[in-house]
Amino acid sequence: MLEDSYGLQQPLLTTTSIRRSAVSQPDARPLKILLIRRDNIGDLVCTTPLISALRRHFPRAHIAALVNTYNRQVLDGHPDLDAVYAYAKAKHRLAGQSRAAVYWDKFVLMLKLRSQHFDTVLLASSYPGASALRLARWIAPAHIAGYAEHSGLVDMALPHGAAAAHEVEDVFRLAGLFGIEGAAGKLSLAVDAQARTRARSALGAPGAGRKLIAVHISARKPSQRWPVERYAELMQALRGEADFLLLWSPGAADHPQHPGDDAKAQAVIDAAGDLRLTAYPTQELRDLSAALSLADYVICSDGGAMHLAAALGKPILCFFGNSDAARWHPWGVPHRLLQPESRDAADISQAAALQAFRELQQEAQVGGCID
């Protein structure tokens, strides 16, 4: 027996009873499901096949998501969600916003969600952690679903699989708690129409017969960063066949909350010379997604931009440093992944990148991804 957040005793559900209780809702009231995913941009993108599967299986359900202000725009406008709620982590608070104000806003949001009486809160992560579980208990749903943890507070519990898997596959396994079978589908992302119009306007008229290559140079982890000069060298090698869209997170590198790559971008621009290049810093995720949606190919490091590009169906050349490529490679799209033995992206040569890009072009053209 388990105690819920009111101190009442609840029985632990088996997988069979979970499926029966989740699917057999009375017609008078649709099922209410809230997914919690509170971590990084790419992690949330990798959750979208699960969201879409829940919508297909429960077309009348009220399906919502609780995320944070940093990754929220990944889900804004998503067709399979009825609502998206977001709270600010203290490290993401706005200039002039106090920690007390952040915590108060979060408390008010939790009370609002608690009043909605969700049937199930789904911890939509392979390892959601104690913070996500505390949020779920605050909301006080009838059931908390997710991977099993030592406290036993997840009553719709799924044991971890033995084999290593992609993040998309690991998260999608949670669909089995709701009687959903099969493999994970594609990533999904809604593109803001106004942001896309802004990006298209910045690009101007495309070169006749030329492809557009989006080059995103920002990476959170130092080991994932490809050197500035090699980006410029690679673009120079492709200058006869493509226009370039240079993307980065704006700001100073020493910003305490949101470090940016203005200096790195300027170095690329200076080295690019007379290349057909549009510099387009993206302050918000909606602008980054919109810009990526216009590209024929994307070149980037492992990170949020890579997963956004995959959700948009773009062929990707990606640089990996000290991260798990088997778990985090681009999902469901043609890609070439370069990861040196040193696990430092700085050790990837321009020649290796150019060869990989040529291979990517051939795969994308054969596969029908590029018109």
N, C-alpha and C positions, 0 to 999 in steps of 0.2 A: 504494500500500500504506500501511496505517496501523499504528502501534504501539498495542497495547492496554496496560492498566495493568501488565501483567507483562512488557512489552517484546517481546511476540510480534507478528509481522506479520499483519495482517488485510486482506483485500481490501475496497475500497470497494464498497458494494452499490448497484446501480441500483434504480429503482423496481420494475421487473419482478421482480428477484431478491428484493427485500424482501418483496413480497407472497407469493411462493412459499415463502420460508423461514418467514414468520410464520404462514401458514395451514396448512402441511403439517407439523404436529407429530405425532409418533408417538402412537398411542392410549394407550400405557402411561404417558405422563407429560403431564399437561395443560400448556399454555403458561403461563409465569409472567411477568406484566407488572407493572412498578412505575412509576406516574406520579409525577413530581415537580412540585409547584406551591408555591412558597415565599413568595409575596408576599401581597397583601392579601385581605380577606374577599370583596369583590366579584369579584376576579379568580378566586378558587377556585370561587365559585358559577357563574361563567361557563364553568367547565370541566366541569360535570356532564353536559351533553349528550354530550360525548365519552366520558365514563366509561360512560354508559348504552349508547351505541352499541357500545363494546368488549364489554360484557357480552352484548348481544344477539348479536353476531357470534361470540363465543367463550364459549358458555354453560358450558363445563367448565373454563375457564381460572382460574388463581389471579390475581386482579387486586387490587393493593394501591396505596396512595398514601402518599407521603412529603410531609408538610407541616410547618408550624411550630406552636408551641403557641398562637400568637395566632389562627390561623384554623382550627385543628383541628376545632372543634365544628361547622363547616359540614358535615363529612363523617361525623361520629359517627352510627352507625346507618344509614348509606346502604345500601340493599338491593343495590346493584350492586358493592359492594366486599367483599373477604374480610378485609382488614386495613387499618388506618390507623396510620401511624407518624408521630411528631412530635418535633421537636427545638426547643429554645428558642434564639432569637437572643439575643445579649448584651443588646440594648436591651429585651428582654421578660423578662429574668430576674426571679425572685421576690425580694421583700424579704429581705435577708440572704444571698442566693445570690451567690457570687463568680463572676467571669468564668471562672476556672479550672475551677470545678465545671460550668459550662455547657458549656465546650469538652470536658471529659472525658466528660460524658454523651453529647454528640454523637458523639465518637469511638467509644464503646461501641456506640451505635446503628448506626453505619456498619459496624462489624465484624459485628454481628448480621445486617444486611441483606446484607453480602457473603457470609456463609455460606449464604445461601438460594439462591444461584446463579440469579438471574433471567435469563430469556432476553432480555428487553428492558427497558431503562429509558427511559421516554418523557418527554422534557422538555416538559411540557404547557403551554406558554406561547408567545406570539408572539415574545417576546424574553427568553429565560430568563436570560441573563447568565452570566458566568464562574463564579459561585458554584454555580449549579445544575449546570453541567457538571462542576465539581470533585466534587460529591457523586456524580454518576453514575459518574465514573471510579473513585472510592473503592469503590463497590459492585461494580464489575467485572462487569457483565452481558456476555452474548454480544454484544449490540448496544445502541447508544445511538441513540434515535430522536428527531427533532425538526426544527426549522427549521435550515437550513444556516447555518454560521458560518465565519469565515475560517480557523480552525485546522484544519478538516477532521476534527475528532475525533468529530463526529456522523456515524456511518457509514450510518444509515438517515435520509437527509437530504431535506428538502422545501424547495424554493426558496420565498421569500416571493412572495405574489401581488402583482400590479401595482396592483390597485384597492384603495382603502380599504374596510374592512369593519368590522362589529361585532366586538367581542372574542370573542363566542361563535362567530361564523363563522370567524374567523382560527384559533382554537384547534381547531375541529372539522375544519378542513382536514387536520389531522394524521391523522385517521382513514383518509385515503386511503393512508397508508403500510402499512396493514393490510388493504387491499383492500375497505374499507368505502366505499360510495358513498351519495349522497343529501345532503339538507339537514339541518342541525342541528335537533334537536327541542327539547322544553321543558327548562327548568331543573328541578332536583329537589332536595328537601331533606327529611330526616326530622325530625319534631318530637318532642322528648322528652315522653313522656306525663306524667311527674311535673311537669315545668316548665309544661306546659299546664294541669294541674290547679291549680297555684299561681296562675297568671295568671287563670284563670277565677274562682277564689275571691276574688282581690283585686277583681275587677270587681263582684261581687255580682249582684243581679237586674237584668237589662236593662230599660230603659224600653219600655213597650208600643209596638210599631210603629216603634221608633226604630233607626236604623242605628248601628253603632259605627265611629267614625273614629279610627284610630291616628295620632297626631301625634308624629313623631320629630324632635327639635330639634338633635341633635348632628351636627356635620360637622367633619371633620379639617382641611380647608383653609379659611382665613378667607374666601376668595371665594365659598364655597358656603353661607355662613351667612346665613339669613334672620333679620331682626330680631325680637326677642322680642315687641315690641308688635304686630307684624303677625300673628304666630301667634294672639295673644289676640283681635285684631280679626276675624280670619277665623273663629275658633271662635264668637265672639259672633254673627256673621252667620248661622251654621248652627245656632244653639242650639235652635231650635224643632223640629228634625228629627233630631237626633243626640245620642248620648252620645260622650264623648271619652276616649281612653286616651293619656295623655302619657308618652312614652318618652324616655329620655336615658341617656347614659353617665355613671354617678355619679362623684363626686369633685371635687376642687378644680381650677380651671382652670390653676393653676400647677404641677400635679404633673409631675415631670420625665419620668416614663415613661408614665403613663396619665392625661393631662389629662381632666378631667370637666366636666360642665355643671350641677352642683348649683345654682349661683347663678342661672344662666339659667333653669333649671326653676322655681325659686322665684319668679322674676319673672313667669313665665307663669302660675303658680298664683295669685299675688296679683292679676294683672290679669283672671283668669278670673272672679272673683267667685263667683256662685252657679251657674255652669255645672255640668252633670252631668259631672264630670271625675274620672278616676282617675289619680293620679300613680303611675307604676310604673318606678322606675329599674332598669336591667338590667345587673347586674355581669358576667354571662356571656352568650355568644352563644345558648346554649340557651334562656335566659329571654327574650331579644329575639325569637327565632324563634317561641317559643310564644305570646308576646303578640301578635305580628303575625298569627299564624294565626287569631286570634279576631276580627280586624277585618273590616269590610265594605269599607272604603277605607283607604288609607294616604297621608298627607301627609308629605313628607320632602325632604331635600336629596340630591343625588347622593352616593352612598357605599355602604358595605356594607349598611346597613339597606334601602336601595332594592332592591338585588339579592336580598336575602333575601325581601323582600315579593313580588318578581317570581317567585321560585321557588315561593312559596306561592300564586301565581295571583291576587294582589290587584290591583285597579285602583289606579293610583298617580298622584298629583299630585306632581311633583318640581321642585325648584329647582336650576338649574345655574349655576355661576359660571364660573371659568376652567378648563373641562375640555371634552373632545371629546364633544359630545352624540351625534354620529353613531356613535361607537365604544362609548359607555357608557350609552346610553338603556336603560330597562327592556325586557327581552327577553320577547316572547311574551305580553304582557298589555296590556289597555287602559291608556293613560296619557296624561297631558298634561304636557308638558315646557316650562318657562318658563326662558328664558335671555336676559337683556338684552344689548344691544350692548356695554355696558361690561364684560361678563363678570364682573360682581359681583352676586351674588344679592340684596344689600341694595337694589338698584335695582328690584326687582320689587315692584309695588304690591299692596296688599291687594285692590283692585278687580280687577286682572288675575288674581290667584289665585282669587278667588271666581268670576269668569267661567269660568276654565279648569276649576274643580271642577264647575260646572254642566254643562259640556260632557262631562266625564268621567262624570258620573252618567248622562247620556242614553246615551252609548255603552255603558256597562256594563249598563244595563238592557235595551237593545235586543239586546246580544250575549249576554244570559243569564247574565252573571257574578253578578248580584245577584238573589237570590230575592225 
